[in-house]
Every structure is written in C-alpha cells, then in structure tokens.
Amino acid sequence: MENFIISVKNFFKGIYVIVSIVAIISGVSWLIYDWKISLERINIKKAQSEEVSFQRQSLARVSKEENYVFYATATVYNMEESQTDSTPDICADGTKASYDKRIVAVSREQLSRWGGRIKYGDKIKVSGTQKYDGIWNVHDTMNRRYGQFAPTFDHGVKGIVEPHALEAIDTDGVAHIDFLVPERLGKWENVRCEVISQ
C-alpha cells in the first residue's frame, strides 16, 4: 500500500513538472510572439512614416515643378502714349506705372481675363535676356495683335467690364512679354518665363 501511495505521489510530481515545463514554454512562446508583433508594429509605423515623408517630398517636388512656364519673345516699352494708350502712367490693372517697379506686360492669351493662367499681380521669373533676367510683376497687357492666338472671349472685370465675345483677329503666333523700362530698344527670342506666384 505504501508503494502504491509513493507511486501516485511520483506520478503527480511528474504531472506537475510536465505542466510547469509546458507553462514555461507557453509563456516564453507568448513573449516571443508579443515581441514579434511589437516589432512588426514598429516596422509598419516606420514604413508609414517614411511613406508620408516621401509623399510630402514628392508633393513639394511636384508643386515646385508644376509652376506654369511659357516661352516668349521679349521686348521693351516706355511710358509714352504712342506705345500704350492715353494714360501711359496707369497699367491695365490700375497700378501706377513706374520704371522702378519691374513691371511687365504679357500677351492677352496668357492672362486669366482672356482664359490664360496668369493673373494681374503674379510674379514671373524671366531668364534668357541676361540684361532683364529676374523677377518681374505682371500689371499690364500687350496690344491684342501680339500673342500665340487671339482670345475670342473676354471674361471681363467684375463691376467694370461685362464678359463678352471678341472678334477674331490675326496675331503673330508667338507669346510675348514687354518690360517697362526707360531703355528704348531690346528684343530677345525664346525667353523662359516661369510664374512663381499665383
């Protein structure tokens, strides 16, 4: 009988040892699993962060690269009635003209009033003239006979000019810009114009 009791005790001791070992293995396995999950979460967050950073850089790069660029024939004009209209000291948008304001006129097809992408007050970066390269302010409009094409609709100016259709006319087929400067002569072909603020 005593041997039977000892055998039963040994049996339960064995069971206890086995259960303890299984519990330890399970605990270690759970810790390893939890550590792997945590590591995966960290890697996912890192990847997401890198993706967001990449997207932001891409957007910034696209934004920078998507500035409107056109190429034009560049000339100069002066504040004289023979070159402008009866108010040579007033630009098309009402700005007081001055040679020190770096004012540039653009051909009409470029301006939003006639369906283009440039607004009065925008700044354009000019390159290709050397003498007049740099930042210029769009405040004036060239004569309608100059331009890549003649706009056929005027969107007007709120409270001043009502929208209306325009008669088609011939143009020289080239975009133009005109620098308001005191010098009387100057002409450059294929000048790069980048709109840097809209």
QUIVENQUI-V220794 format. One record per pair of residues at least 4 apart in sequence whose C-alpha atoms are under 7 Angstrom apart, sorted by the first residue. I is the first residue (numbers start at 1). J is the second residue. D is the distance in Angstrom with one decimal. If there is no record, write none. Layout:
i=I j=J d=D
i=I j=J d=D
This chain:
i=1 j=5 d=6.4
i=2 j=6 d=6.3
i=3 j=7 d=6.1
i=4 j=8 d=6.2
i=5 j=9 d=6.2
i=6 j=10 d=6.1
i=7 j=11 d=6.0
i=8 j=12 d=6.3
i=9 j=13 d=6.1
i=10 j=14 d=6.1
i=11 j=15 d=6.3
i=12 j=16 d=6.0
i=13 j=17 d=6.1
i=14 j=18 d=6.1
i=15 j=19 d=6.0
i=16 j=20 d=6.0
i=17 j=21 d=6.1
i=18 j=22 d=6.1
i=19 j=23 d=6.0
i=20 j=24 d=6.1
i=21 j=25 d=6.1
i=22 j=26 d=6.0
i=23 j=27 d=6.0
i=24 j=28 d=6.1
i=25 j=29 d=6.0
i=26 j=30 d=6.0
i=27 j=31 d=6.2
i=28 j=32 d=6.2
i=29 j=33 d=6.1
i=30 j=34 d=6.0
i=31 j=35 d=6.0
i=32 j=36 d=6.2
i=33 j=37 d=6.2
i=34 j=38 d=6.1
i=35 j=39 d=6.1
i=36 j=40 d=6.1
i=37 j=41 d=6.2
i=38 j=42 d=6.2
i=39 j=43 d=6.2
i=40 j=44 d=6.0
i=41 j=45 d=6.1
i=42 j=46 d=6.1
i=43 j=47 d=6.0
i=44 j=48 d=6.0
i=45 j=49 d=6.0
i=46 j=50 d=6.1
i=47 j=51 d=6.0
i=48 j=52 d=6.1
i=49 j=53 d=6.1
i=50 j=54 d=6.0
i=51 j=55 d=6.0
i=52 j=56 d=6.1
i=53 j=57 d=6.2
i=54 j=58 d=6.0
i=55 j=59 d=6.0
i=56 j=60 d=6.1
i=57 j=61 d=6.0
i=58 j=62 d=6.0
i=59 j=63 d=5.8
i=60 j=64 d=6.1
i=61 j=65 d=6.1
i=62 j=66 d=5.8
i=63 j=67 d=7.0
i=67 j=194 d=6.5
i=67 j=195 d=5.9
i=67 j=196 d=6.3
i=68 j=194 d=5.8
i=68 j=195 d=5.4
i=69 j=193 d=5.5
i=69 j=194 d=4.3
i=69 j=195 d=6.3
i=70 j=192 d=6.2
i=70 j=193 d=5.3
i=70 j=194 d=6.6
i=71 j=175 d=6.8
i=71 j=190 d=5.4
i=71 j=191 d=5.3
i=71 j=192 d=4.7
i=71 j=193 d=5.9
i=72 j=174 d=6.6
i=72 j=175 d=4.7
i=72 j=176 d=4.8
i=72 j=177 d=6.4
i=72 j=189 d=6.6
i=72 j=190 d=5.2
i=72 j=191 d=5.1
i=72 j=192 d=6.7
i=73 j=174 d=7.0
i=73 j=175 d=6.3
i=73 j=176 d=4.9
i=73 j=177 d=6.4
i=73 j=188 d=5.7
i=73 j=189 d=4.5
i=73 j=190 d=5.6
i=73 j=191 d=6.1
i=74 j=176 d=5.9
i=74 j=177 d=4.9
i=74 j=178 d=5.7
i=74 j=187 d=5.6
i=74 j=188 d=5.1
i=74 j=189 d=6.4
i=74 j=191 d=6.5
i=75 j=177 d=6.5
i=75 j=178 d=4.8
i=75 j=179 d=6.3
i=75 j=186 d=5.5
i=75 j=187 d=4.5
i=75 j=188 d=6.6
i=76 j=178 d=5.0
i=76 j=179 d=4.6
i=76 j=180 d=6.0
i=76 j=181 d=6.4
i=76 j=184 d=6.7
i=76 j=185 d=6.4
i=76 j=186 d=5.9
i=77 j=83 d=6.7
i=77 j=178 d=6.3
i=77 j=179 d=6.1
i=77 j=180 d=5.2
i=77 j=181 d=6.3
i=77 j=184 d=6.7
i=78 j=83 d=6.7
i=78 j=180 d=5.7
i=78 j=181 d=5.9
i=78 j=182 d=6.0
i=78 j=184 d=7.0
i=79 j=88 d=4.9
i=79 j=89 d=6.1
i=80 j=84 d=6.2
i=80 j=88 d=5.4
i=81 j=85 d=4.9
i=81 j=86 d=5.4
i=81 j=87 d=6.8
i=81 j=88 d=5.5
i=84 j=88 d=5.6
i=89 j=96 d=6.0
i=89 j=97 d=4.8
i=90 j=94 d=5.7
i=90 j=95 d=5.8
i=90 j=96 d=4.9
i=90 j=97 d=5.3
i=91 j=95 d=5.1
i=91 j=96 d=6.3
i=91 j=97 d=5.8
i=91 j=139 d=6.0
i=91 j=140 d=5.1
i=92 j=139 d=6.3
i=92 j=140 d=4.7
i=92 j=141 d=6.0
i=93 j=120 d=6.6
i=93 j=139 d=5.7
i=93 j=140 d=6.5
i=95 j=139 d=6.6
i=99 j=180 d=6.1
i=99 j=181 d=5.3
i=99 j=182 d=6.6
i=102 j=136 d=5.2
i=102 j=137 d=6.0
i=102 j=180 d=6.9
i=103 j=136 d=5.8
i=103 j=137 d=4.9
i=103 j=138 d=6.0
i=103 j=139 d=6.2
i=103 j=179 d=6.3
i=103 j=180 d=5.5
i=104 j=136 d=6.0
i=104 j=137 d=5.8
i=104 j=138 d=5.1
i=104 j=139 d=6.4
i=104 j=140 d=6.3
i=104 j=177 d=6.6
i=104 j=178 d=5.5
i=104 j=179 d=4.6
i=104 j=180 d=5.9
i=105 j=138 d=6.0
i=105 j=139 d=6.3
i=105 j=140 d=4.2
i=105 j=141 d=4.7
i=105 j=142 d=5.8
i=105 j=177 d=5.5
i=105 j=178 d=4.9
i=105 j=179 d=6.5
i=106 j=110 d=6.7
i=106 j=140 d=6.7
i=106 j=141 d=5.3
i=106 j=142 d=5.7
i=106 j=176 d=5.8
i=106 j=177 d=4.4
i=106 j=178 d=6.4
i=107 j=141 d=6.0
i=107 j=142 d=5.0
i=107 j=146 d=6.1
i=107 j=147 d=5.2
i=107 j=175 d=6.1
i=107 j=176 d=5.1
i=107 j=177 d=6.3
i=108 j=114 d=6.3
i=108 j=141 d=6.3
i=108 j=142 d=6.6
i=108 j=144 d=6.4
i=108 j=147 d=6.8
i=109 j=114 d=5.9
i=109 j=115 d=6.6
i=109 j=116 d=5.4
i=109 j=147 d=6.5
i=109 j=149 d=6.6
i=109 j=150 d=6.7
i=109 j=151 d=5.9
i=110 j=116 d=4.3
i=110 j=117 d=5.9
i=110 j=118 d=5.8
i=111 j=115 d=6.4
i=111 j=116 d=4.4
i=111 j=117 d=5.8
i=111 j=118 d=4.7
i=111 j=119 d=5.8
i=112 j=116 d=4.2
i=112 j=117 d=5.2
i=112 j=118 d=5.5
i=112 j=119 d=5.6
i=113 j=154 d=6.1
i=113 j=155 d=5.1
i=113 j=156 d=6.2
i=114 j=151 d=6.0
i=114 j=153 d=6.2
i=114 j=154 d=5.1
i=114 j=155 d=6.0
i=118 j=122 d=6.7
i=119 j=198 d=6.9
i=120 j=138 d=5.4
i=120 j=139 d=5.2
i=121 j=137 d=6.1
i=121 j=138 d=5.3
i=121 j=139 d=5.9
i=122 j=137 d=6.0
i=122 j=138 d=5.5
i=122 j=197 d=5.5
i=122 j=198 d=5.3
i=123 j=135 d=6.5
i=123 j=136 d=5.6
i=123 j=137 d=4.7
i=123 j=138 d=6.1
i=123 j=195 d=5.9
i=123 j=196 d=5.8
i=123 j=197 d=5.4
i=124 j=135 d=5.6
i=124 j=136 d=5.4
i=124 j=137 d=6.5
i=124 j=193 d=6.1
i=124 j=194 d=5.3
i=124 j=195 d=4.3
i=124 j=196 d=5.6
i=125 j=134 d=5.4
i=125 j=135 d=4.5
i=125 j=136 d=6.4
i=125 j=193 d=5.6
i=125 j=194 d=5.0
i=125 j=195 d=6.3
i=125 j=196 d=6.6
i=126 j=133 d=5.0
i=126 j=134 d=5.2
i=126 j=135 d=6.3
i=126 j=191 d=7.0
i=126 j=192 d=5.8
i=126 j=193 d=4.8
i=126 j=194 d=6.6
i=127 j=133 d=4.8
i=127 j=134 d=6.6
i=127 j=191 d=6.1
i=127 j=192 d=5.3
i=127 j=193 d=6.7
i=128 j=133 d=6.6
i=128 j=191 d=4.9
i=128 j=192 d=6.2
i=129 j=133 d=5.7
i=129 j=188 d=6.2
i=129 j=191 d=6.8
i=142 j=146 d=6.8
i=144 j=150 d=6.8
i=145 j=170 d=6.6
i=145 j=171 d=4.8
i=146 j=171 d=5.4
i=146 j=172 d=5.8
i=146 j=176 d=6.7
i=147 j=171 d=5.8
i=147 j=172 d=6.1
i=147 j=173 d=5.5
i=147 j=174 d=4.9
i=147 j=175 d=4.5
i=147 j=176 d=5.9
i=148 j=171 d=6.8
i=148 j=172 d=6.7
i=148 j=173 d=3.8
i=148 j=174 d=4.1
i=148 j=175 d=4.9
i=149 j=171 d=5.9
i=149 j=173 d=5.7
i=150 j=168 d=6.3
i=150 j=169 d=6.1
i=150 j=170 d=6.8
i=150 j=171 d=6.3
i=152 j=165 d=5.8
i=152 j=166 d=4.6
i=152 j=167 d=6.3
i=152 j=168 d=6.0
i=153 j=164 d=6.0
i=153 j=165 d=4.4
i=153 j=166 d=5.2
i=154 j=163 d=5.4
i=154 j=164 d=5.4
i=154 j=165 d=6.1
i=154 j=166 d=6.7
i=155 j=163 d=4.4
i=155 j=164 d=6.7
i=156 j=161 d=4.7
i=156 j=162 d=5.0
i=156 j=163 d=4.4
i=157 j=161 d=4.7
i=157 j=162 d=6.6
